[in-house]
């Protein structure tokens, strides 16, 4: 049974870097069948896809965030991570890690973690 | 920049049928966009209901169905129930690893 658990600071100061980790259990992160994602949702607003990574390290980014985002994977720890630099209040959101199968929108979601950007 | 469009809100009577749509600001949605639908209740993570146009996820009632209607993807609920009242989001695959979500539809059952 897949479990995805986000972890990281719940409060980040403006202009600093947001860092989150997703711990994957119940399935091998190195399985070639799956891709690993970060998706966010500002309070009261809709979903926004941020980035995807494959176990090999291949990455894909939302063009609107690409200049500030880095997604990485550590297969030895069965986890993948998100870094978002130069954050502002607009980056306040619930951040979800997720998994999907190649060429399918069958996202499996973590519970999400709220990150607030505030001084 | 491509925008994925959804009705902001919709209302259906209990037992009624409702069709939510997912379109593009420019162009038509086809199966190649892998349109997929998610249900989200307040305070919870989204749950995949339909993926790749019309494939129901495990445990999703068969009153939910997905299709392409005209130039949009569609989610139809036949025989709506009170606990179907939720936010529904669609996503489209734009190719090159990129996904774009719609703004979501708030469905009211009353």
Boltz contact constraints between the chains, C-beta under 6 A:
constraints:
  - contact:
      token1: [A, 46]
      token2: [B, 103]
      max_distance: 6.0
  - contact:
      token1: [A, 46]
      token2: [B, 104]
      max_distance: 6.0
  - contact:
      token1: [A, 47]
      token2: [B, 89]
      max_distance: 6.0
  - contact:
      token1: [A, 47]
      token2: [B, 101]
      max_distance: 6.0
  - contact:
      token1: [A, 49]
      token2: [B, 99]
      max_distance: 6.0
  - contact:
      token1: [A, 52]
      token2: [B, 97]
      max_distance: 6.0
  - contact:
      token1: [A, 60]
      token2: [B, 97]
      max_distance: 6.0
  - contact:
      token1: [A, 104]
      token2: [B, 51]
      max_distance: 6.0
  - contact:
      token1: [A, 104]
      token2: [B, 52]
      max_distance: 6.0
  - contact:
      token1: [A, 105]
      token2: [B, 34]
      max_distance: 6.0
  - contact:
      token1: [A, 105]
      token2: [B, 36]
      max_distance: 6.0
  - contact:
      token1: [A, 105]
      token2: [B, 51]
      max_distance: 6.0
  - contact:
      token1: [A, 105]
      token2: [B, 91]
      max_distance: 6.0
  - contact:
      token1: [A, 106]
      token2: [B, 48]
      max_distance: 6.0
  - contact:
      token1: [A, 106]
      token2: [B, 51]
      max_distance: 6.0
  - contact:
      token1: [A, 107]
      token2: [B, 48]
      max_distance: 6.0
  - contact:
      token1: [A, 109]
      token2: [B, 45]
      max_distance: 6.0
  - contact:
      token1: [A, 109]
      token2: [B, 46]
      max_distance: 6.0
  - contact:
      token1: [A, 111]
      token2: [B, 45]
      max_distance: 6.0
  - contact:
      token1: [A, 112]
      token2: [B, 45]
      max_distance: 6.0
